[in-house]
């Protein structure tokens, strides 16, 4: 069982013993911090544990790509323990 006993990895399907999906600690639709970082020329670095968190992070980073002021900044997504096959290949500016 992943992350037992804390089960904080955000999964697309609930943990069998708690029926919870884990915690998502960011809102991928809230881009204020990401847009501010982009304007400063900063790279976004996301830790995403669980396939739900990976999908949410990719959704947020893809939204950022459409608004990027500096198009060649390589975002990073790390600590993926589970990734859904449909989330590959990811994003043009994403470093896995």
Secondary structure as UniProt FT lines:
FT   TURN            2..6
FT   TURN            16..18
FT   TURN            28..29
FT   HELIX           32..39
FT   TURN            40..41
FT   STRAND          45..47
FT   HELIX           51..67
FT   TURN            71..72
FT   STRAND          75..78
FT   HELIX           85..87
FT   TURN            92..93
FT   STRAND          94..95
//
